[in-house]
Amino acid sequence: MKKLPALLSAVASLFVISACADQTILTPRARSTSAVSVPAGSATTSDGLKLHPDGFGQASYAAWKAHEGLPDDQGNADQALYFQKMTATETFAAGVATITGLEGQPVTALTGLQWEHRNDGWCGAGAPRWNISVAGPQDFKTTVFLGCAAAAHTPDPTNPAWTVDTFPGLGAAVTTALPLGANPGDFTITGLNIVFDEGTTLNGLPYGLGFVFLDNIKVNEHVWTSPADNGSN
C-alpha cells in the first residue's frame, strides 16, 4: 500500500486549521434540480485537473460509491466520494484524494475550494480537509490545512441531507503561511489533496464517525460529481 507521510503531518497538530474570510462563496455546480446556475462543464475537460482517490493504513481508504451522492452531471449513478478511517485517530492511516494538474503553478492560481458533505458523515476540525503543499525560494516548504469545520457552511438548496462547504479564507490562509512580506508569485503549488485521517476514537475515547461522503468537489471552476469528470484531457 502506498504511504503518504506528508499528508498526515497534521495528525500531530490535528486542530491547526487556517480560516479567514477574504473571498466570495462559490456556488455548487448546476444540477437539473438546482436553484443556482453555473455553466456546465466550464472547465472539466480543458484545465488538466484530475482527482484520484486513494488511501493507506488500517481500515482506511477513499473511493467513488454509486447511489450515495447527488445527481451526477454524467450518467445516473449518483456517485459520491467516500472517505473512511474506521480506526483510532492516532493510527497512521487515512482516506486520501489527490488532485493533480496544479503542480508548478503559482499559489495565486488556486482561487477556490469547495465540496458538499452528506450530513450523516463526519465534518471535523481536521478531517476531511484540504492539504495545500507549497514550495518557494531558499528551499521553503509548507502545507496549508483547511479543515471541514472551518468552512463556511450553507445548506444545499435542493437536498437538506447535504451541506455546501466553501473555504473563503483560502487566499489569506496561503499568504499567512508564507514568510512575512514575501511575494506570493514567488511560491508554487507542489500538491493538493483531500485528507480524511480523524478516526472513531481519540486518546482512547469516542471521537468521530470514521467516514464521510463528499460530492460536487470543486477546485477553481472544475467540479467532480463522478470519476467521469476527470475528462479526457
HELIX and SHEET records of a PDB file:
HELIX    1   1 PRO A    5  LEU A    8  5                                   4    
HELIX    2   2 VAL A  107  ALA A  109  5                                   3    
HELIX    3   3 CYS A  148  ALA A  150  5                                   3    
HELIX    4   4 LEU A  170  ALA A  177  1                                   8    
HELIX    5   5 PRO A  184  ASP A  186  5                                   3    
HELIX    6   6 PRO A  227  ASN A  230  5                                   4    
SHEET    1   A 5 LYS A  50  PHE A  56  0                                        
SHEET    2   A 5 ALA A  94  THR A 100 -1                                        
SHEET    3   A 5 THR A 188  PHE A 196 -1                                        
SHEET    4   A 5 ARG A 129  GLY A 136 -1                                        
SHEET    5   A 5 PHE A 140  GLY A 147 -1                                        
SHEET    1   B 6 SER A  60  LYS A  65  0                                        
SHEET    2   B 6 ALA A  80  LYS A  85 -1                                        
SHEET    3   B 6 PHE A 211  VAL A 219 -1                                        
SHEET    4   B 6 LEU A 113  ARG A 118 -1                                        
SHEET    5   B 6 TRP A 162  THR A 166 -1                                        
SHEET    6   B 6 ALA A 152  PRO A 155 -1                                        
SHEET    1   C 4 SER A  60  LYS A  65  0                                        
SHEET    2   C 4 ALA A  80  LYS A  85 -1                                        
SHEET    3   C 4 PHE A 211  VAL A 219 -1                                        
SHEET    4   C 4 HIS A 222  TRP A 224 -1                                        
SHEET    1   D 2 THR A 201  LEU A 202  0                                        
SHEET    2   D 2 LEU A 205  PRO A 206 -1                                        
END                                                                             
